[in-house]
Amino acid sequence: MLAVALVVGACSESDLRLDADVGTTGALSSDQVVSVALDDLAEYWTDRLPEVYGIEFEPVAGLVPYGPTTPTPQCGPTDLDYDDVAENALYCPDDDIIAWDRVALIPQLQGDFGPLTVGIVLSHEYAHAIQARAGISGSTVTLELQADCFAGAWVADVRDRIDVFDTSGDSLDAAIGGFLELRDTVGVSGGDPQAHGSGFDRVSAFQQGFEDGNDACTTYEDDPPTVVAIPFGSRTDLQQEGNLPLDELIEPLLADLESFYAALFADLGEPWDPIDGVVPVDPTQDTVDCGSEQLSGNDLRLASFYCATDDTIYLDNVDLVPTLDRIGDFAVGGEIARQYAFAAQLRLDLADSDDDSGRLHADCLTGVYASAEFLQRIPDQQLVLSPGDIDEILIAFLSVGEDTGTTAFERTAAFRVGFVDGFTACASAYL
């Protein structure tokens, strides 16, 4: 197996801003979007709470906007300072109120990610009020993820009723960006008393509610979802923000991918032939001959692809690899893993990589591989996932998109299917 050194970027994940192009937000101000969302949530839960938990809905006692120059909400005996709740939204069970920073949080969310994300944040807090009414208990992270799940169920329902919460176009991709912005700080353990979940945890819970409805969310109390928030394992890991330099990543990554697919193919009763090479290219200088195609210049810019003719993976080492490396090491690892998935598809004659279903199946297989890394189930495994690694793949879906029919939301859903449910679920969902 041939592995050529890839360039090493100098920026951390925090240097990459997740600005989603969500277009205009219409004539509604952020305050009006909040009002529309809260009115609809009250009607929604009036209808749904008897169905979901068999109890009647009682209106939330207080809806409290605040800002740096207005009174902050009081939660039980605690007088909150603005610094305590700046750029935040919260549900206070002691007083049964939902409060939000209408100056620093809501306008920013609407400007960066669109009105749908504003609705999701308020729906999340409303879900906490529902949990209080239904007497739901559990760890903090389980309750937070269940609230994300309920928010997904509301979005699936409201999208056909209120235009401002439409989910067409880039709206759902922008919502993923919002979740990644609001995720726990990298390195916070899922067992932390204040944990809300990693970006992957939160997006997964939201997508489950969006796809399967409230009934799927009610299972969280008795069957909590697996949390992939990973604490830092060492001082070095913390200092490097969980990222290996690329010259230290590539060799063990390729060894793990080869070992993973050898084991997977053995389970399927098929031989696995190692990939011949992983080759970085310079679009300004290099030419790649792949079958009858000769690729150079713009054909190679931001490109990564598996060429079946020479059984080789090629990656743009000038623009693509540095962009992914700025996100984090596993953004690079995830892209290489996806190209391995295309090679696996071809070896098994499973899917066409030029078809949307084939591309989503490859994302699903990438999730299967990432899960094996996370659970340390790869024979002779050399890598150990660090905080933020799984989130880096989702950020890459948003930041380095494809000019195809698949969206980042769909790719994230496919990755989640593989990560949570495994190889056979990928075939059932996408083949």
C-alpha atoms as one frame of an Amber mdcrd trajectory, in Angstrom:
protein
   0.000   0.000   0.000   1.406   3.386  -1.041   0.782   6.460   1.089   2.326
   9.788   0.111   2.611  12.535   2.737  -0.179  15.120   2.723   0.287  18.793
   3.541  -0.266  19.915   7.123  -2.464  22.929   7.857  -1.785  25.387  10.649
  -5.309  26.239  11.818  -7.601  24.615  14.342 -11.268  23.676  13.900 -12.345
  26.893  15.599 -10.807  28.907  12.750 -13.432  27.600  10.316 -16.618  29.588
  10.585 -19.812  27.726   9.724 -21.700  30.372   7.796 -24.550  28.808   5.850
 -25.977  30.529   2.809 -29.640  30.323   3.729 -30.867  33.160   1.520 -33.286
  35.818   2.665 -35.423  35.303   5.746 -38.448  37.064   4.313 -40.252  39.951
   5.945 -40.287  38.498   9.470 -38.008  39.942  12.109 -36.369  37.586  14.593
 -38.923  38.623  17.236 -41.728  37.760  14.821 -40.171  34.381  14.039 -40.048
  33.681  17.776 -43.710  34.636  18.143 -44.787  32.433  15.231 -42.805  29.483
  16.596 -44.103  29.786  20.156 -47.725  30.148  19.047 -47.431  27.066  16.880
 -45.630  25.051  19.553 -48.450  25.716  21.998 -51.006  24.441  19.470 -48.792
  21.532  18.456 -48.331  20.216  21.989 -51.974  20.814  22.847 -52.716  18.262
  20.124 -49.731  15.957  20.610 -49.229  15.668  24.361 -52.402  13.569  24.881
 -51.237  11.295  22.041 -47.635  11.014  23.226 -48.016  10.800  27.009 -51.762
  10.547  27.601 -52.032  13.824  29.517 -53.577  17.179  28.725 -51.337  20.106
  27.872 -51.165  23.056  30.248 -49.788  26.291  28.774 -46.285  27.346  29.774
 -46.558  29.845  32.623 -44.147  32.414  31.196 -42.407  33.346  27.945 -39.605
  35.767  28.777 -37.419  37.610  26.244 -34.446  39.417  27.736 -31.342  41.327
  26.756 -28.355  43.149  28.266 -30.453  46.194  29.241 -33.693  44.458  30.262
 -34.559  42.414  33.349 -33.212  38.875  33.220 -35.482  35.981  34.190 -35.559
  34.654  37.717 -35.375  30.879  38.065 -36.639  29.732  41.434 -34.711  31.444
  44.208 -31.859  32.368  41.849 -31.492  35.891  40.528 -29.747  35.530  37.196
 -27.302  38.104  35.876 -27.207  38.749  32.150 -23.684  37.312  32.008 -25.123
  34.024  33.279 -27.647  33.709  30.449 -26.197  35.828  27.627 -26.551  34.291
  24.150 -28.713  31.531  25.577 -32.211  30.110  25.707 -33.484  28.129  28.665
 -36.404  26.425  30.331 -36.742  26.966  34.080 -38.801  24.157  35.644 -39.136
  25.953  39.006 -41.165  28.754  37.446 -42.274  26.958  34.251 -40.852  29.655
  31.983 -39.051  29.668  28.659 -36.611  32.541  28.310 -34.303  33.620  25.506
 -31.784  36.334  24.723 -33.626  38.323  22.070 -30.675  40.659  21.443 -27.527
  38.528  21.229 -28.807  35.016  20.469 -31.915  34.983  18.295 -30.884  37.589
  15.679 -27.489  35.924  15.341 -29.029  32.487  14.841 -31.455  33.833  12.270
 -28.740  35.741  10.437 -26.247  32.868  10.412 -28.501  29.848   9.976 -31.996
  31.058   9.104 -35.380  31.147  10.878 -35.697  27.354  10.993 -32.828  27.166
  13.483 -34.565  29.776  15.653 -37.651  27.571  15.622 -35.587  24.497  16.502
 -33.998  26.207  19.515 -37.393  27.268  20.855 -38.860  23.843  20.149 -35.987
  22.294  22.118 -36.799  24.467  25.146 -40.512  23.745  24.738 -39.657  20.045
  24.813 -38.127  20.525  28.264 -41.472  21.940  29.397 -43.125  18.811  27.986
 -40.678  16.600  29.867 -41.564  18.422  33.074 -45.286  17.900  32.467 -44.795
  14.211  31.706 -42.437  13.620  34.649 -39.607  12.400  32.406 -36.346  11.700
  34.233 -32.862  10.745  33.127 -29.329  12.023  32.820 -28.859  15.563  31.598
 -27.511  14.495  28.219 -30.393  12.048  27.672 -32.965  14.755  28.431 -31.175
  17.192  26.148 -31.036  14.725  23.274 -34.678  13.804  23.766 -35.501  17.511
  23.506 -33.573  17.615  20.207 -35.568  14.592  19.047 -38.888  16.259  19.910
 -37.669  19.360  18.058 -37.096  17.220  14.973 -40.621  15.816  15.171 -42.044
  19.352  15.371 -40.017  20.493  12.354 -41.286  17.563  10.286 -44.833  18.624
  11.169 -44.533  22.408  10.868 -42.663  22.508   7.559 -45.848  21.955   5.556
 -47.865  24.468   7.552 -45.738  27.582   8.040 -43.646  28.889   5.157 -40.984
  30.508   7.309 -40.078  27.051   8.669 -39.887  25.443   5.248 -37.188  22.765
   5.035 -36.489  22.910   1.309 -33.288  24.191  -0.216 -30.444  24.708   2.226
 -32.610  25.104   5.342 -31.922  21.665   6.830 -28.220  21.952   6.051 -28.224
  25.297   7.856 -29.961  23.635  10.806 -27.092  21.143  11.032 -24.729  24.130
  11.128 -26.767  25.525  14.009 -26.512  22.279  15.971 -22.764  22.172  15.437
 -22.533  25.769  16.646 -24.556  24.902  19.774 -22.888  21.575  20.589 -20.887
  20.937  23.733 -17.347  22.234  23.857 -14.991  19.665  22.348 -13.744  17.325
  25.076 -16.817  17.482  27.329 -17.766  13.966  28.377 -21.299  12.715  27.853
 -21.387  12.060  31.589 -20.789  15.712  32.454 -23.730  17.087  34.491 -24.072
  19.957  32.006 -23.585  17.920  28.817 -25.966  18.503  25.899 -24.199  16.141
  23.503 -21.695  16.392  20.698 -22.739  17.764  17.346 -23.196  14.216  16.049
 -25.293  13.280  19.099 -27.550  16.300  18.700 -27.982  16.064  14.936 -28.678
  12.324  15.251 -31.405  12.885  17.839 -32.963  15.662  15.754 -32.920  13.507
  12.627 -34.517  10.602  14.480 -37.422  12.803  15.536 -37.644  14.320  12.068
 -37.783  10.903  10.393 -39.648   8.775  12.952 -41.752  11.219  14.965 -42.471
  11.677  18.658 -42.903   7.972  19.376 -39.196   7.427  18.662 -38.318  10.180
  21.140 -40.352   8.647  23.973 -38.030   5.628  24.028 -35.100   7.726  25.274
 -36.093   7.472  28.951 -35.881   3.664  29.028 -33.397   3.195  26.181 -31.032
   6.199  26.082 -29.131   6.742  22.836 -25.432   5.969  22.706 -23.477   9.170
  23.285 -20.284   9.669  21.308 -18.995  12.691  23.236 -15.402  11.762  24.059
 -13.263  13.394  26.771  -9.617  14.236  26.118  -7.471  11.223  26.957  -4.221
  13.009  27.761  -2.606  16.414  28.163  -1.072  16.023  24.693  -4.507  15.253
  23.259  -5.852  18.414  24.903  -2.975  20.553  23.663  -3.486  19.289  20.097
  -7.283  19.719  20.415  -7.613  16.022  19.662  -5.906  16.335  16.271  -2.908
  14.443  14.976  -0.581  16.132  12.496  -1.343  14.640   9.097   2.104  13.109
   8.775   1.258  11.108  11.904  -2.321  10.315  10.862  -2.126   8.847   7.372
  -0.168   5.650   8.014  -2.290   4.388  10.968  -5.480   5.563   9.250  -4.764
   3.508   6.144  -3.727   0.536   8.272  -7.042   0.709  10.149  -9.066   1.077
   6.953  -7.342  -1.948   5.416  -7.889  -3.974   8.585 -11.530  -2.875   8.856
 -12.400  -3.836   5.288 -10.429  -7.094   5.443 -12.494  -8.092   8.501 -15.780
  -6.896   6.961 -15.166  -8.766   3.712 -14.155 -11.896   5.644 -17.521 -11.753
   7.428 -19.179 -11.538   3.990 -17.150 -14.463   2.686 -15.317 -12.278   0.179
 -11.611 -11.513  -0.291 -10.365  -7.975   0.284  -7.526  -6.801  -1.955  -5.650
  -3.832  -0.446  -6.017  -0.476  -2.197  -3.005   0.121  -4.434  -2.419   3.714
  -3.411  -3.578   6.980  -1.866  -2.038   9.798  -3.891  -2.147  13.567  -3.256
  -2.208  15.714  -6.404  -1.510  19.338  -7.282  -4.214  20.566  -9.690  -1.903
  23.252 -11.032   0.763  20.753 -12.112  -0.478  17.166 -12.129  -2.482  15.104
 -14.578  -4.327  11.933 -13.591  -5.126   9.258 -16.143  -8.141   7.245 -14.995
  -9.341   4.846 -17.643 -10.292   6.855 -20.704 -10.345  10.119 -18.723  -7.422
  12.499 -18.343  -7.974  14.886 -15.421  -6.087  18.090 -14.678  -6.609  21.696
 -13.587 -10.167  22.424 -12.435 -11.069  18.746 -12.785  -8.802  18.045  -9.815
  -9.502  21.146  -7.727 -11.237  20.181  -4.451 -11.533  16.673  -5.855 -11.205
  13.334  -4.148 -12.059  10.180  -6.020 -11.381   6.479  -6.349 -10.108   5.406
  -9.749 -11.022   1.776 -10.372  -8.640   1.464 -13.318  -5.502   1.746 -11.178
  -7.201   0.999  -7.812  -5.994   4.336  -6.447  -7.502   7.149  -4.377  -6.585
  10.689  -5.460  -7.015  13.850  -3.365  -6.417  17.519  -4.150  -3.518  18.340
  -1.851  -3.545  22.101  -2.540  -7.099  23.170  -1.681  -9.083  20.170  -0.398
  -6.698  18.572   2.085  -5.726  21.870   3.784  -9.413  22.850   4.011 -10.298
  19.542   5.640  -7.272  19.693   7.921  -8.380  23.095   9.209 -11.585  21.373
  10.333  -9.648  18.566  12.002  -7.744  15.381  11.335 -10.797  13.153  11.061
 -12.285  15.386   8.385  -9.367  14.221   6.257  -9.732  10.688   7.607 -13.441
  10.625   6.859 -12.914  11.703   3.249 -10.303   9.012   2.669 -12.613   6.488
   4.367 -15.403   7.477   1.973 -13.190   6.750  -1.015 -12.421   3.357   0.521
 -16.190   2.854   0.672 -16.449   3.466  -3.075 -13.728   0.872  -3.608 -15.642
  -1.577  -1.409 -18.823  -0.969  -3.383 -17.045  -1.810  -6.611 -15.420  -4.951
  -5.180 -18.848  -6.164  -3.999 -20.717  -4.893  -7.078 -23.125  -3.066  -4.753
 -23.743   0.440  -6.086 -22.897   3.045  -8.693 -20.803   5.864  -7.247 -22.292
   8.229  -9.851 -25.787   7.691  -8.438 -27.173   9.584  -5.417 -28.068   6.342
  -3.644 -24.548   5.035  -4.268 -22.999   8.181  -2.807 -25.234   8.008   0.267
 -24.417   4.330   0.660 -20.733   5.311   0.709 -21.450   7.844   3.462 -23.273
   5.068   5.306 -20.272   2.734   5.006 -18.088   5.564   6.293 -20.341   5.626
   9.352 -19.855   1.868   9.815 -16.093   2.367   9.746 -16.229   5.347  12.140
 -18.332   3.307  14.569 -15.764   0.507  14.493 -13.037   3.065  15.313 -15.193
   4.545  18.099 -15.962   1.135  19.645 -12.365  -0.053  19.045 -13.515  -3.112
  17.116 -10.964  -3.006  14.294  -8.414  -5.838  14.425  -4.996  -4.501  15.444
  -6.507  -1.000  15.602  -3.946   1.786  15.628  -6.067   4.933  15.985  -8.145
   6.021  18.963 -10.805   8.632  18.275 -10.376  11.958  20.019 -12.938  14.593
  21.057 -14.629  16.171  18.078 -13.532  13.570  15.518 -17.052  12.482  14.523
 -18.255  16.095  14.437 -15.408  16.917  12.055 -16.951  14.643   9.435 -20.287
  16.475   9.696 -18.570  19.849   9.472 -16.809  18.630   6.334 -20.174  17.666
   4.821 -21.250  21.290   5.238 -17.996  23.014   4.408 -16.839  20.992   1.421
 -20.092  20.014  -0.237 -20.599  18.136  -3.479 -22.100  19.427  -6.680 -24.612
  16.572  -6.692 -28.192  15.929  -5.686 -27.311  14.960  -2.105 -27.476  17.469
   0.753 -25.399  17.628   3.917 -28.551  16.708   5.869 -29.012  13.563   3.760
 -25.326  12.680   3.991 -25.399  13.104   7.761 -28.471  10.872   7.980 -26.718
   8.205   5.892 -23.574   8.407   8.024 -25.745   8.035  11.146 -27.475   4.926
   9.776 -24.107   3.250   9.305 -22.706   4.441  12.615 -25.718   3.333  14.662
 -27.151   0.367  12.757 -24.263  -1.131  10.802 -23.483  -2.569   7.386 -26.733
  -4.387   6.620 -28.744  -1.264   7.466 -26.783   0.618   4.787 -27.867  -1.881
   2.168 -31.486  -1.778   3.314 -31.598   2.009   3.288 -29.691   2.861   0.111
 -29.485  -0.118  -2.242
